[in-house]
Amino acid sequence: MDDKEDYHVGSYSPNGTDAEKGPPVYTSEAPAVPTEIFLTGDSLYAKIQRAVFQFGVEPRGIERVPEDERTDTNLMKVGTMWFSANMVVSSFAIGALAIPVFDLGFVDSLLTIFFINCLAITPVAFFSTFGPRFGLRQMVLSRFFFGFHGVKVIACFNVLACVGWSAVNVIVGAQLINAVNTNVPGYAGIIIIAAATWLVTVFGYKVVHVYEFWSWIPSLIIFLIVLGEFAHSGKFSNLPMNSGSSEAGSVLSFAASVFGFGTGWTSYAADYTVYQPVSVSRVKTFAWTWGGLILPLCFTEMLGLAVATATLDPVDTSYANGYKQSGIGGLLAAVLFPPLGRFGQFCLVILALSIIANNCPNIYSVTFSLQLLGRWTQAVPRFIWTFIGTLVYCAIAIPGYSHFEQVLEDFMLLIGYWLAIYEGISLTEHFVFKQRKYDISIWNNPGLLPPGIAAVFAFCFGIFGAVMGMSQAWFIGPIGKRIGDPTYGGDVGFELAFAFSAVSFAVFRSLEKRQFGR
């Protein structure tokens, strides 16, 4: 698995750039661009890049990284990157949904969390191995699956996901801060978390990895304190599982929430290994990524599940009241505040700030999707898009804090099905049509990349599958309605989206290759 024979890797040349006129311009003979190209010339673009480069700001955007600049040999950073991004209050909240929202028992929820996460994170770990081999960001790499123009559809969905989930996450963090000190208004908490996230992501790859290398430590300590205090309280209840079609529907719907959260990193995967050497072991890259995801996801979600069982305590209603009044913040406050007092409030603030680690991948990676949309968007340096993305999600989150948080969250859950479609198409292209063989030198050549027609049609079929099987607050599909209680249904949107997109893509792509020869 570690040899390079699976890929044809072209050499890079700076001859396909025009530094005097602005940002790099590429030809098929210039598949990779050295860093100095961004800094050379008298254009405004080059002057801005030189000005910020001296402060350590990464100048590179969607341009392919040359092999001689892929020098980040520390694979542990790949693991800690995902460990920190998921050792957060957002994943704790996913596990807690099992009891008050889906009415499940403890053991069935526990098993769902473990097995579904194992499945959900596998595509993330798989595509992480592409970063060192290709030197391309995940969305740029997707040109090999969706074509030069078709990938722009995927990029738009990824922008919505990055910005939308950043807004949802920062609202949760602001609510935790407000729960500790009601004198801190929601908008202030949002600005604090967003500004800190921007400060990390504006510098780029290296600083993001450095921050994520350490940020899991305080979060883990606080979650261990939550675990210890909750265990000491004796409020845990081993709730029995239900049976029948209603149980099946609830398990499927909860599984959809778990899967969507875990697999959500797929569209960013290669972004955080793109500076790893081309010779790095793919097995080790996969293992570090997979381990860095599965451990925090299972730990935090299972902890959230355990704490949520106390909301059904008929005697002590503090947990139920806390969750009803303040959501996850109120649930955590019920664990920490009574025994720990002010220190418990401090712990809650630390968990609120863990949102920074959760949002860093969103805001760093959204820039590449934006640059992919057109030549003019690519001409805007990455760090400027980082700032614009931060402003946009703050503009959504501040009014959303008071008026439409639930609407925003429901919408983000609704568009989350696109990830299953993305995986269905890209994995089919990789294993069936590419058969693991790539000419990387064509990454920026529309005439040699797949036309993308098959991928776009298959994407539409995937949407149809998702609609048929979804079970969301706004809509229950006809197939989803037939599973479990008809009032709530059972969510099989991810499964159908993947199946519909993969099968239809196999058919359309065969016809496309026969017609276009590529």
C-alpha positions as CSV (number, residue, x, y, z in Angstrom):
1,M,0.0,0.0,0.0
2,D,3.0,2.3,0.3
3,D,4.5,2.1,-3.2
4,K,3.9,5.0,-5.6
5,E,3.0,2.8,-8.6
6,D,-0.7,3.5,-8.1
7,Y,-0.2,7.1,-9.3
8,H,1.5,8.9,-12.2
9,V,3.0,12.0,-10.6
10,G,4.1,14.7,-13.0
11,S,6.9,17.1,-12.1
12,Y,6.3,20.7,-11.5
13,S,7.5,23.8,-13.3
14,P,7.1,27.5,-12.6
15,N,6.8,28.2,-16.3
16,G,3.0,28.1,-16.1
17,T,2.8,31.2,-13.9
18,D,2.7,34.9,-14.5
19,A,3.7,36.5,-11.3
20,E,3.7,40.0,-12.8
21,K,0.0,40.0,-13.5
22,G,-1.2,38.5,-10.2
23,P,-1.9,35.0,-8.8
24,P,-0.4,31.9,-10.4
25,V,-1.9,30.7,-13.7
26,Y,-1.6,27.0,-14.4
27,T,-1.1,24.8,-17.4
28,S,-0.9,21.0,-17.6
29,E,2.9,21.4,-17.7
30,A,2.9,23.1,-14.3
31,P,1.0,20.7,-12.0
32,A,2.6,22.0,-8.8
33,V,3.6,25.5,-7.7
34,P,6.5,26.4,-5.4
35,T,5.9,28.9,-2.5
36,E,8.3,31.5,-4.0
37,I,5.9,31.9,-7.0
38,F,3.3,33.5,-4.7
39,L,5.9,36.0,-3.4
40,T,7.5,37.0,-6.7
41,G,6.7,40.0,-8.8
42,D,5.4,43.6,-8.5
43,S,1.7,42.8,-8.6
44,L,-0.6,43.8,-5.8
45,Y,-1.2,40.1,-5.2
46,A,2.5,39.4,-4.7
47,K,3.0,42.5,-2.5
48,I,0.2,41.4,-0.2
49,Q,1.5,37.9,0.0
50,R,5.0,39.1,0.8
51,A,3.7,41.4,3.5
52,V,1.8,38.7,5.4
53,F,4.3,35.9,4.7
54,Q,6.8,37.5,7.0
55,F,4.4,37.0,9.8
56,G,4.1,33.3,9.0
57,V,0.8,33.4,7.0
58,E,0.5,30.5,4.6
59,P,0.3,31.9,1.1
60,R,-0.9,28.8,-0.7
61,G,-4.5,28.2,-1.5
62,I,-5.8,25.5,-3.9
63,E,-2.4,25.2,-5.7
64,R,-0.8,21.8,-5.7
65,V,2.1,21.4,-3.2
66,P,5.4,20.4,-4.8
67,E,6.9,17.2,-3.5
68,D,10.0,19.0,-2.1
69,E,7.8,21.1,0.1
70,R,5.9,18.2,1.6
71,T,8.2,18.0,4.6
72,D,5.7,17.6,7.6
73,T,6.9,14.2,8.8
74,N,5.1,14.2,12.1
75,L,2.1,11.8,11.7
76,M,1.1,12.3,15.3
77,K,-0.2,15.8,14.3
78,V,-2.7,14.1,11.9
79,G,-4.1,12.2,14.9
80,T,-4.2,15.1,17.3
81,M,-5.7,17.3,14.6
82,W,-8.9,15.2,14.6
83,F,-8.7,14.3,18.3
84,S,-8.9,18.0,19.2
85,A,-11.6,18.8,16.6
86,N,-13.9,16.1,18.1
87,M,-13.0,16.4,21.8
88,V,-15.6,19.1,22.0
89,V,-19.1,19.9,23.5
90,S,-20.7,19.5,20.0
91,S,-19.9,15.7,19.9
92,F,-21.1,15.4,23.6
93,A,-24.4,16.9,22.4
94,I,-24.8,14.3,19.6
95,G,-24.6,11.5,22.2
96,A,-27.1,13.2,24.5
97,L,-29.7,13.2,21.7
98,A,-30.3,9.5,22.1
99,I,-32.5,9.9,25.3
100,P,-34.6,13.0,25.1
101,V,-35.0,13.1,21.3
102,F,-35.0,9.5,20.1
103,D,-36.2,7.8,23.2
104,L,-33.6,5.0,23.1
105,G,-32.2,2.8,25.8
106,F,-28.6,2.9,27.0
107,V,-27.1,-0.2,25.5
108,D,-28.7,0.2,22.0
109,S,-27.5,3.8,21.9
110,L,-24.0,2.8,23.0
111,L,-23.7,0.2,20.3
112,T,-25.1,2.6,17.7
113,I,-22.5,5.2,18.6
114,F,-19.6,2.7,18.4
115,F,-20.5,0.9,15.1
116,I,-21.8,3.9,13.2
117,N,-18.8,6.0,14.1
118,C,-16.5,3.2,12.9
119,L,-18.3,3.3,9.5
120,A,-18.7,7.1,9.4
121,I,-15.0,8.0,9.8
122,T,-13.6,5.4,7.4
123,P,-14.0,7.7,4.4
124,V,-12.3,10.5,6.3
125,A,-9.3,8.3,7.1
126,F,-9.2,6.9,3.5
127,F,-9.1,10.3,1.8
128,S,-6.6,11.6,4.3
129,T,-4.1,9.2,2.6
130,F,-4.5,11.1,-0.7
131,G,-3.0,14.3,0.7
132,P,0.6,13.2,0.7
133,R,0.3,11.4,-2.6
134,F,-1.4,14.1,-4.6
135,G,-0.4,17.3,-2.8
136,L,-3.9,18.6,-3.4
137,R,-6.7,19.8,-1.1
138,Q,-9.7,17.6,-0.8
139,M,-12.0,19.7,-2.9
140,V,-9.4,20.1,-5.7
141,L,-8.7,16.4,-5.5
142,S,-12.5,15.9,-6.2
143,R,-12.0,17.2,-9.7
144,F,-10.8,13.7,-10.5
145,F,-14.3,12.5,-9.5
146,F,-16.6,15.3,-10.5
147,G,-14.7,17.1,-13.2
148,F,-13.3,20.6,-13.4
149,H,-16.7,22.3,-13.5
150,G,-18.9,19.6,-11.8
151,V,-16.9,19.9,-8.6
152,K,-18.1,23.5,-8.2
153,V,-21.5,22.1,-7.3
154,I,-19.8,20.1,-4.5
155,A,-17.8,23.1,-3.4
156,C,-21.0,25.1,-3.0
157,F,-22.4,22.5,-0.7
158,N,-19.2,22.4,1.2
159,V,-19.2,26.2,1.7
160,L,-22.8,25.9,3.1
161,A,-21.7,23.1,5.4
162,C,-18.5,25.0,6.7
163,V,-20.3,28.3,7.3
164,G,-23.5,26.8,8.6
165,W,-22.0,24.4,11.1
166,S,-19.6,27.1,12.2
167,A,-22.6,29.3,13.0
168,V,-24.4,26.4,14.8
169,N,-21.3,25.5,16.9
170,V,-20.5,29.1,17.9
171,I,-24.1,29.6,19.1
172,V,-23.7,26.6,21.3
173,G,-20.4,28.0,22.7
174,A,-22.0,31.4,23.3
175,Q,-24.9,29.7,25.2
176,L,-22.4,28.0,27.5
177,I,-20.7,31.3,28.3
178,N,-24.0,32.9,28.9
179,A,-25.1,30.1,31.2
180,V,-22.0,30.9,33.3
181,N,-22.5,34.6,33.3
182,T,-25.8,36.1,32.1
183,N,-24.1,39.5,31.8
184,V,-22.2,38.3,28.8
185,P,-24.7,38.7,25.9
186,G,-24.9,36.0,23.2
187,Y,-23.3,38.2,20.5
188,A,-20.2,38.8,22.7
189,G,-19.7,35.1,23.2
190,I,-20.0,34.5,19.5
191,I,-17.5,37.2,18.7
192,I,-15.0,35.9,21.3
193,I,-15.1,32.4,19.9
194,A,-15.1,33.5,16.3
195,A,-12.2,35.9,16.7
196,A,-10.1,33.2,18.4
197,T,-10.9,30.8,15.6
198,W,-9.9,33.3,13.0
199,L,-6.7,34.1,14.8
200,V,-5.7,30.4,14.5
201,T,-6.9,29.8,10.9
202,V,-5.6,33.0,9.3
203,F,-2.0,31.7,9.6
204,G,-2.8,28.5,7.9
205,Y,-1.8,24.8,8.0
206,K,1.1,24.9,10.4
207,V,-0.6,27.0,13.1
208,V,-3.9,25.1,12.8
209,H,-1.9,21.9,13.4
210,V,0.0,23.4,16.3
211,Y,-3.2,24.6,18.0
212,E,-5.0,21.3,17.5
213,F,-1.9,19.4,18.8
214,W,-2.5,20.8,22.3
215,S,-6.1,22.0,22.5
216,W,-7.5,18.5,23.3
217,I,-5.7,18.4,26.7
218,P,-7.9,20.9,28.7
219,S,-11.1,19.6,27.0
220,L,-10.2,16.0,27.9
221,I,-9.5,17.0,31.5
222,I,-12.9,18.8,31.8
223,F,-14.7,15.8,30.3
224,L,-13.0,13.5,32.8
225,I,-14.1,15.8,35.6
226,V,-17.7,15.6,34.2
227,L,-17.3,11.8,34.1
228,G,-16.1,11.6,37.7
229,E,-18.7,14.0,39.1
230,F,-21.5,12.3,37.3
231,A,-20.4,8.8,38.4
232,H,-20.1,10.1,41.9
233,S,-23.6,11.5,41.8
234,G,-25.2,8.1,41.2
235,K,-27.7,9.5,38.8
236,F,-26.8,7.2,35.9
237,S,-29.6,4.9,34.8
238,N,-29.2,1.9,32.6
239,L,-32.3,2.5,30.6
240,P,-33.8,-0.6,28.9
241,M,-34.0,-0.7,25.1
242,N,-37.4,-0.8,23.5
243,S,-38.4,-3.3,20.8
244,G,-40.3,-3.5,17.5
245,S,-40.5,-1.2,14.5
246,S,-40.6,1.9,16.7
247,E,-37.2,1.0,18.2
248,A,-35.8,0.3,14.7
249,G,-36.9,3.7,13.4
250,S,-35.4,5.5,16.4
251,V,-32.1,3.6,16.1
252,L,-31.9,4.5,12.4
253,S,-32.6,8.2,13.0
254,F,-30.1,8.4,15.8
255,A,-27.6,6.5,13.6
256,A,-28.1,9.2,10.9
257,S,-27.2,11.9,13.4
258,V,-24.1,10.1,14.5
259,F,-23.0,9.2,11.0
260,G,-23.6,12.8,9.7
261,F,-21.4,14.2,12.5
262,G,-18.6,11.7,12.0
263,T,-18.4,11.6,8.3
264,G,-18.8,15.4,8.0
265,W,-15.0,15.7,7.9
266,T,-14.7,13.8,4.6
267,S,-14.8,16.9,2.5
268,Y,-11.8,18.3,4.4
269,A,-9.7,15.1,4.8
270,A,-6.7,15.7,2.5
271,D,-6.4,19.3,3.6
272,Y,-4.6,18.3,6.7
273,T,-2.1,15.8,5.2
274,V,-1.2,17.8,2.1
275,Y,2.2,18.7,3.4
276,Q,3.1,15.2,4.5
277,P,5.9,13.6,2.4
278,V,4.8,11.6,-0.7
279,S,6.7,8.6,0.8
280,V,4.7,8.5,4.0
281,S,3.0,5.2,4.8
282,R,-0.6,5.2,3.8
283,V,-1.4,2.6,6.4
284,K,0.0,4.8,9.1
285,T,-1.8,7.9,7.8
286,F,-5.0,6.0,7.7
287,A,-4.4,4.6,11.2
288,W,-3.6,7.9,12.8
289,T,-6.6,9.6,11.2
290,W,-9.0,6.8,12.2
291,G,-7.7,6.6,15.7
292,G,-7.7,10.4,16.1
293,L,-11.4,10.3,15.2
294,I,-12.8,7.2,16.8
295,L,-11.4,7.8,20.3
296,P,-12.9,11.3,21.0
297,L,-16.1,10.7,19.1
298,C,-16.9,7.5,21.1
299,F,-15.8,9.0,24.4
300,T,-17.7,12.3,24.2
301,E,-20.8,10.8,22.6
302,M,-21.0,8.0,25.1
303,L,-20.4,10.4,28.0
304,G,-23.2,12.6,26.7
305,L,-25.5,9.6,26.4
306,A,-24.7,8.5,30.0
307,V,-25.4,12.0,31.4
308,A,-28.6,12.3,29.4
309,T,-30.0,9.2,31.2
310,A,-30.4,11.3,34.3
311,T,-33.0,13.5,32.5
312,L,-35.5,10.7,33.1
313,D,-34.9,10.5,36.9
314,P,-38.4,10.8,38.4
315,V,-37.0,12.1,41.8
316,D,-34.2,14.5,40.9
317,T,-35.4,16.7,38.1
318,S,-32.4,19.0,38.0
319,Y,-31.0,17.4,34.9
320,A,-34.3,17.4,33.1
321,N,-34.9,21.0,34.0
322,G,-31.4,22.1,33.0
323,Y,-31.7,20.4,29.6
324,K,-35.2,21.8,29.0
325,Q,-34.2,25.4,30.0
326,S,-30.6,25.6,28.5
327,G,-30.0,22.5,26.4
328,I,-26.6,20.9,26.6
329,G,-25.3,23.8,28.7
330,G,-28.0,23.2,31.3
331,L,-27.2,19.5,31.3
332,L,-23.5,20.1,31.9
333,A,-24.3,22.7,34.5
334,A,-26.4,20.2,36.4
335,V,-23.4,17.9,36.6
336,L,-20.7,20.6,37.5
337,F,-22.3,23.5,39.3
338,P,-23.7,21.9,42.5
339,P,-20.5,20.0,43.6
340,L,-17.9,22.4,42.1
341,G,-19.4,25.8,42.3
342,R,-17.2,28.5,40.7
343,F,-14.8,25.9,39.4
344,G,-17.6,24.2,37.7
345,Q,-18.4,27.4,35.9
346,F,-14.8,27.7,34.9
347,C,-15.0,24.2,33.4
348,L,-18.1,25.1,31.4
349,V,-16.2,28.1,29.9
350,I,-13.3,25.8,28.9
351,L,-15.8,23.6,27.1
352,A,-17.3,26.6,25.4
353,L,-13.9,27.5,24.1
354,S,-13.4,24.0,22.8
355,I,-15.6,25.1,19.9
356,I,-12.5,26.9,18.5
357,A,-10.9,23.5,17.9
358,N,-14.2,22.3,16.3
359,N,-14.5,25.3,14.0
360,C,-10.9,25.6,12.9
361,P,-11.2,22.8,10.2
362,N,-14.4,24.5,9.0
363,I,-13.0,27.9,8.5
364,Y,-9.6,26.8,7.2
365,S,-11.1,24.5,4.6
366,V,-13.9,26.7,3.5
367,T,-11.3,28.9,1.8
368,F,-10.4,26.2,-0.7
369,S,-14.0,25.6,-1.7
370,L,-14.4,29.3,-2.3
371,Q,-11.2,29.6,-4.4
372,L,-12.4,26.6,-6.5
373,L,-15.5,28.5,-7.7
374,G,-13.8,30.6,-10.3
375,R,-10.6,32.3,-11.4
376,W,-11.6,35.6,-9.7
377,T,-12.2,33.8,-6.4
378,Q,-8.8,32.0,-6.7
379,A,-7.2,35.5,-7.2
380,V,-8.3,36.3,-3.6
381,P,-5.6,35.1,-1.1
382,R,-6.6,32.3,1.3
383,F,-6.3,34.4,4.4
384,I,-8.7,37.0,3.1
385,W,-11.3,34.3,2.5
386,T,-10.7,33.2,6.0
387,F,-11.7,36.6,7.3
388,I,-14.7,36.9,5.0
389,G,-15.9,33.4,6.0
390,T,-15.6,34.4,9.7
391,L,-17.7,37.6,9.1
392,V,-20.4,35.6,7.3
393,Y,-20.9,33.0,9.9
394,C,-20.9,35.6,12.6
395,A,-23.6,37.5,10.7
396,I,-25.7,34.3,10.6
397,A,-25.0,33.3,14.2
398,I,-25.7,36.6,16.0
399,P,-29.3,36.9,14.9
400,G,-29.7,33.1,15.0
401,Y,-28.7,33.1,18.7
402,S,-32.1,34.6,19.6
403,H,-34.4,34.0,16.7
404,F,-33.7,31.0,14.5
405,E,-31.1,28.7,16.0
406,Q,-33.4,25.6,15.7
407,V,-34.3,26.5,12.1
408,L,-30.6,26.9,11.3
409,E,-29.7,23.5,12.9
410,D,-32.6,21.7,11.1
411,F,-31.4,23.2,7.8
412,M,-27.8,22.0,8.4
413,L,-29.0,18.5,9.2
414,L,-31.1,18.6,6.0
415,I,-28.2,19.4,3.7
416,G,-25.9,16.9,5.5
417,Y,-27.0,14.1,3.2
418,W,-24.8,15.5,0.5
419,L,-21.8,13.8,2.1
420,A,-23.2,10.3,1.5
421,I,-23.7,11.3,-2.2
422,Y,-20.1,12.7,-2.4
423,E,-18.8,9.4,-0.9
424,G,-20.9,7.3,-3.2
425,I,-19.6,9.0,-6.4
426,S,-16.0,9.5,-5.4
427,L,-15.5,5.9,-4.1
428,T,-17.2,4.4,-7.2
429,E,-14.9,6.5,-9.5
430,H,-11.8,5.5,-7.5
431,F,-12.4,1.8,-7.3
432,V,-14.4,1.1,-10.4
433,F,-13.3,3.5,-13.0
434,K,-9.9,5.0,-11.9
435,Q,-8.9,1.6,-10.4
436,R,-6.5,3.6,-8.2
437,K,-4.6,5.0,-11.3
438,Y,-4.3,8.7,-11.6
439,D,-2.4,11.2,-13.8
440,I,-1.9,13.9,-11.2
441,S,-0.5,16.3,-13.8
442,I,-4.0,17.0,-15.2
443,W,-5.4,18.3,-12.0
444,N,-6.0,21.7,-13.5
445,N,-6.8,20.8,-17.1
446,P,-10.5,20.8,-17.9
447,G,-10.0,19.0,-21.2
448,L,-8.4,16.0,-19.6
449,L,-10.3,15.7,-16.4
450,P,-13.7,13.8,-16.4
451,P,-16.5,15.9,-18.0
452,G,-18.5,15.7,-14.8
453,I,-21.8,15.2,-16.5
454,A,-22.2,11.7,-15.0
455,A,-21.3,13.0,-11.5
456,V,-23.9,15.8,-11.7
457,F,-26.7,13.5,-12.8
458,A,-25.7,11.0,-10.2
459,F,-25.7,13.8,-7.6
460,C,-29.3,14.5,-8.5
461,F,-30.2,10.9,-8.1
462,G,-28.5,10.9,-4.7
463,I,-30.6,13.9,-3.7
464,F,-33.7,11.9,-4.7
465,G,-32.6,9.0,-2.6
466,A,-32.0,11.2,0.4
467,V,-35.4,12.8,0.1
468,M,-37.1,9.4,-0.2
469,G,-35.4,8.1,3.0
470,M,-35.0,11.2,5.3
471,S,-36.7,11.8,8.6
472,Q,-36.2,15.4,9.6
473,A,-38.2,18.0,11.5
474,W,-39.3,19.6,8.2
475,F,-40.0,16.5,6.1
476,I,-40.3,12.7,6.4
477,G,-39.7,10.9,3.1
478,P,-42.1,8.2,1.9
479,I,-39.6,5.4,2.6
480,G,-38.5,6.9,5.9
481,K,-42.2,7.1,6.9
482,R,-42.6,3.4,6.5
483,I,-40.0,2.6,9.1
484,G,-41.1,2.8,12.8
485,D,-43.7,5.1,14.0
486,P,-45.3,6.9,11.0
487,T,-45.3,10.2,13.0
488,Y,-41.5,10.2,13.3
489,G,-40.4,7.6,10.8
490,G,-36.9,6.2,10.6
491,D,-34.0,8.0,8.8
492,V,-32.4,6.0,6.0
493,G,-31.6,9.1,3.9
494,F,-27.8,8.5,4.1
495,E,-28.1,4.9,3.0
496,L,-30.4,5.7,0.1
497,A,-28.4,8.7,-0.9
498,F,-25.2,6.7,-1.1
499,A,-26.9,3.8,-2.9
500,F,-28.7,5.9,-5.5
501,S,-25.7,8.0,-6.3
502,A,-23.2,5.1,-6.5
503,V,-25.4,2.9,-8.7
504,S,-26.6,5.7,-11.0
505,F,-23.0,7.0,-11.3
506,A,-21.7,3.6,-12.3
507,V,-24.3,3.6,-15.2
508,F,-23.8,7.3,-16.3
509,R,-20.0,7.2,-16.0
510,S,-19.8,4.1,-18.2
511,L,-21.8,6.0,-20.9
512,E,-19.7,9.2,-20.3
513,K,-16.4,7.4,-20.8
514,R,-17.7,5.7,-23.9
515,Q,-18.7,9.1,-25.3
516,F,-15.8,11.3,-24.2
517,G,-13.0,8.8,-23.6
518,R,-12.1,10.3,-20.3
